[in-house]
Amino acid sequence: MPKLRPWYQVVTPRDDLRGNHPLDAPEFAVHLDHILDKRAHGG
């Protein structure tokens, strides 16, 4: 099995996440029912 790279070597976080700004929890919330019935969308 190949070794997985750390997430920070695979993706670059948005500027607001890298800038040590306070996070708004609802922005990162997921409605699991939206995922199950395929209504969820990517940001």
C-alpha positions as CSV (number, residue, x, y, z in Angstrom):
1,M,0.0,0.0,0.0
2,P,1.5,3.4,-0.9
3,K,2.1,5.9,1.9
4,L,-0.3,8.8,1.9
5,R,1.1,12.3,1.9
6,P,0.0,14.8,4.6
7,W,-3.1,16.9,3.6
8,Y,-1.1,20.1,3.6
9,Q,1.1,18.7,0.9
10,V,-1.9,17.8,-1.3
11,V,-4.1,21.0,-1.0
12,T,-3.5,24.7,-0.2
13,P,-5.9,26.1,2.3
14,R,-7.8,29.3,1.5
15,D,-6.2,32.6,2.5
16,D,-8.6,33.1,5.3
17,L,-7.7,29.8,6.8
18,R,-4.0,30.4,6.4
19,G,-4.2,33.9,7.9
20,N,-5.3,32.8,11.4
21,H,-8.6,34.6,11.1
22,P,-11.5,33.5,13.3
23,L,-13.6,30.7,11.7
24,D,-17.3,30.9,11.2
25,A,-18.6,27.4,12.2
26,P,-21.8,27.5,10.0
27,E,-19.6,27.9,7.0
28,F,-18.1,24.5,7.6
29,A,-21.3,22.8,8.7
30,V,-22.6,19.9,6.6
31,H,-26.1,18.7,6.3
32,L,-25.8,15.0,6.1
33,D,-29.3,14.6,4.7
34,H,-28.2,16.8,1.7
35,I,-25.4,14.5,1.0
36,L,-27.6,11.4,1.2
37,D,-30.1,12.8,-1.3
38,K,-27.4,14.5,-3.5
39,R,-28.5,18.1,-2.8
40,A,-25.1,19.0,-1.3
41,H,-22.8,21.2,-3.4
42,G,-19.1,22.0,-3.2
43,G,-17.7,25.4,-2.3
